[in-house]
């Protein structure tokens, strides 16, 4: 496990893109940045709605040294 939620945001269903981004801003943190230095990371999640969560997670992982970040979603809303 390399990523964890450091604060719990309210459920995002029903919110627009701007509001979702505000709610999840800084909600995640990388536990061991040294483990992802220069690596390609695959993140999987249950659903893609606006992409706000994925965008935030990709930003955090890249800032922590990941070379590439890719996503796999089980469903798209």
C-alpha positions in Angstrom: 0.0 0.0 0.0 1.5 3.3 -1.1 -1.4 5.7 -0.7 -3.9 6.4 2.0 -6.7 8.8 2.7 -5.6 11.2 5.4 -9.0 12.8 5.8 -12.4 11.5 5.0 -14.5 13.6 2.7 -18.2 13.4 2.5 -19.7 11.3 -0.3 -19.1 12.9 -3.7 -22.3 11.7 -5.4 -24.5 14.6 -6.5 -21.7 17.3 -6.5 -20.3 19.0 -9.6 -16.7 18.9 -10.7 -15.6 22.1 -9.0 -17.2 21.1 -5.7 -15.7 17.6 -5.9 -12.2 19.1 -6.4 -12.7 21.3 -3.4 -13.9 18.5 -1.2 -11.0 16.1 -2.1 -8.2 18.6 -2.2 -5.3 17.2 -0.1 -7.3 14.2 1.0 -4.6 11.6 0.2 -1.0 11.1 1.1 1.9 8.9 -0.1 3.0 6.6 2.7 6.5 5.7 1.4 7.6 8.0 -1.4 10.9 6.2 -1.8 9.0 3.1 -3.0 7.5 4.9 -6.0 10.6 6.9 -7.2 10.8 6.6 -11.0 8.1 3.9 -11.1 5.0 3.5 -13.2 2.0 3.2 -10.9 -1.4 1.6 -11.6 -4.3 2.9 -9.4 -7.6 1.1 -9.5 -10.9 2.6 -8.3 -14.5 1.6 -8.4 -16.0 4.4 -10.5 -15.0 7.4 -12.6 -17.4 10.3 -12.4 -15.6 13.6 -13.0 -12.0 12.5 -12.6 -11.4 14.8 -9.6 -10.2 12.0 -7.4 -7.9 10.6 -10.1 -6.5 14.0 -10.9 -5.7 14.6 -7.2 -4.1 11.2 -6.8 -2.0 11.5 -9.9 -0.7 14.9 -8.8 0.3 13.6 -5.4 2.0 10.5 -6.8 3.9 12.4 -9.4 5.0 15.1 -6.9 6.3 12.2 -4.8 8.4 10.8 -7.6 6.3 8.5 -9.7 7.3 8.4 -13.3 3.9 7.6 -14.7 0.4 7.2 -13.1 -2.3 5.2 -14.9 -5.8 4.3 -13.7 -8.2 1.4 -14.1 -11.9 2.0 -13.2 -14.6 -0.7 -12.8 -17.3 1.6 -14.1 -17.9 5.1 -15.5 -20.9 7.1 -14.4 
